[in-house]
Amino acid sequence: MENAGLVVAIDGVSGSGKSSTSRGVASRLGLAYLDTGAMFRAMTWWLLRADVDVQDAAAVAARCGEPEIVSGTDPAAPTITVDGRDVGVEIRSAEVNAAVSPVSAVPEVRARLLALQRAVIADATTGGGGIVVEGRDIGSVVAPDAQVKVYLTADPAARADRRAAEEGAGSAVDAAAVEAVRASLLARDEIDSSRATAPLTMAEGAVHVDTTSSSLEEVVDRIADLAGAR
């Protein structure tokens, strides 16, 4: 198979188009897809429901081994379940948005989910398959041997516009809402870039792609071309 064993690692800042791009590339190349960010969100959602103080790293570490988190890898319809419950909608809530960065900074959480992520990658690449994996530390930590590594960025204003539009689900979005989203995105980038364990960074050998002025189709085309030229 042309893409047998192929791993495409797509990292980048929030709002840069990672999810849409990753799913597009996976569909284009006939690969599986893994959203590692959804796994951290699922863990955060479970901790909040379990009344764990997400600002207490020790408390988070003590409980993070409990939930069963399963990621579906169909790029056309990716799923995320916690203890058998589909939480695809719940993990996008404002409450989870506000809590995911401190949870993601806990080393025990990252170790637990790293093992799950690598298991999904191994399963997808066994028997001639391949996978597109998106996140914040894929090329640097999760899959450092990935054949294709990409780091997506975009102008903060463009990122805020995109994320605000997503969260508004088609309704009118005012300037104040966009500014609030921009501040939130930059704050999360700062937290994720400065954490001690697996910080957000461009992996060695990654190709930097600025999506500010590019359409989704153009970005997918570029990454598909990188995969073809590997």
N, C-alpha and C positions, 0 to 999 in steps of 0.2 A: 504493500500500500504506500502511496506517495507520501502521506503524512504519518507513517507509522512511528510511534514513540515521540512525536513532536510535542514539545511543551513551549507555549508562548506565554511569557510573563509580562503582564501589563500593570505597571505601577503608576502612581501619580497623585496629584493633589485633588481634594474634593471639588466636584463640579467641573472637572476637566473633560468629562465624557467617558470615563472608564467603563461604566456598565454597558452603555449603548454600543460603544466601540468594541468591547470584548465579546459581547453577544453577536455583533455583526461579523466579526472576524471568525468566530467559532462556526457560525452558520455558513459563511462563505467557504470555509475550508473543510467542513464536515467533521468538526471536532466537538468534544465535550466542553463544558463551560463550568467554571467554579468561581463564585463570588465570595471571597474570604471575608469581605467586610460584613456580609450578611451573617456569617458565623459569629463574629464579634457582637453584632447587634442582637443576635439570638441569645447569646450568653448574657448580655446586658439585660435583655427583657426578662429572662428567667430570674436573674438576681434581684431585679426590682420587684417582681411578683413574690419572691421569697423573702421580701423585706430585709434584704442585705444592704447595709450602708455601702454604696459603691465608692464612696470617698475613703473607705477604710480598706486599705490594700490587704491587710491580714485577714479580714473577714471575707473578702472576695476570694483570696487564695484558698481559704478553708472550705469554701463551698463550690468552687468552679469545676470540681470533678464530678458533680452530681448529675447535671442534665445530660440527656442523650440528644445530641444535635446531629441532624442528618441533612445533607445538601443534595438536592436533585441537580443533575448536570446537563439537562436538555436546554440548549440556548434559547429555544423557542418558548419554553415554559419552565424556567428554573424555579425550584421550590426550596423551602427551608422549613424544617420541622423541629420542634422541641418536645421530647417525650411523646412523639407521635402526633402532636398538634401542629397544623400548618399556621405559621406565624408571619407569613410574608407581608401582611398588612401591618400587624402590630409593631414590627421592628422598625417601621419608618415613622413612628410617632415622635412628637417633640420631646417627650420624656426620655425616650431612648437616645435621641440625638444628643441631648444634653449630658447623658451619662456614659456614652460609649467610649470616649477618649480615656477617662480615668480607669475604666475597666480594662481597656486594651493595653494600658501601661503596666499592668500587673504581670510579672514574669511567669507566674504559674498559669495564668489564663493563656498567655502566648504559647507556653510549652504544650498545654493540653490541646489547643486548637492547631498548633503546628503539626502534631502527630496525626490529627484527623485530616488536615489538608494534604499531607504527604501520602496518606493512605488513599485518598480520593485520586490523587495524581497517579499513583502506582496502579490503581485499578483501571483508570482510563487508558493508560499507556500499555497495559498488558494485552497481548494478542493483536497488536498492530494498530491500536487506537492512538489518539492524541488529545490534548486539552489546552484550552486557553484559561489562564488563571489570572484574576485581577485582584489588586489589593494595594497595600502600602509598602510591603517588604518582600514581594514575591521573588524578584530577581536577585535581591541581596541575601535573603535568608531562606525562604520556603523552597525555592527551586533555583539555586545559584548556577546549576548546570543547564538551565533552559537554553534551547537553541536560539530562541528569539527573545530579546528583552527590550521593552519599550517603556519610556517614562513620559507620561502625558502631563502637560501643563496648559494653562490658558490665562489670559488677563483676568485679574480679580473681578472686574466689572462684568465681563462676559460670563464668568463662572456664577456670579450672583444672579444674573438675569436668568440663566438656565435653571438653576436650582429653585429660584423663586417661582418660575413658571411651572416646574414640576410639582412643587408643593401646593401651588394654587389650582392645579388640575383644570386649567383652562379658564379660570375666572380672572377678572381684572386684578393686576398686581400693582400696587402703588409704589412710589419711590421709597417711602419709609420702610416698606416690607423688604424691598430689594437691598437696602442699606443694612437692615438687620441681618439678612442672610449673608451678605458680604462679610460683616463683622464676625459672624458665627463661623464661616468657612476659614477665615484667616486665623481665628483663635484655635480652631481644631488643628490646622496645619502646624501652628506653633507648638502645640502640645505634642503632636505626633512626631514632629521633627526633632524635638529636644528630649524625648523619653530615653531612658538608659537602655532599655531592651528593644532591639529591632526597630530603630527609628525610621521614619519616612526619609528615604534618600534615593538618589538615582544610582542604580547598581552599576558596577564596573561592566563595561561592554554594552550598556543599554543605549538605544537610540532615542534622543530627545525629540518629541513631537509636540509642537505648540498648536493647539486646536482652535485658537481664538478666531482665526479667519477662515477656517476650513469647514466644509460640510461633513456630516457624519460619513457619507459615502466616500469622500476624499480621504478621510483618516483611515477608514477600513481598507480602502484600496492600497494605501501606503504600507500598512502593516501586513496585508496579504502578500504584497510584493516582497517585503522583507523575508517572509516565511518561504516564499518561492525561491529566493536567492540564497538561502542559507547553505 
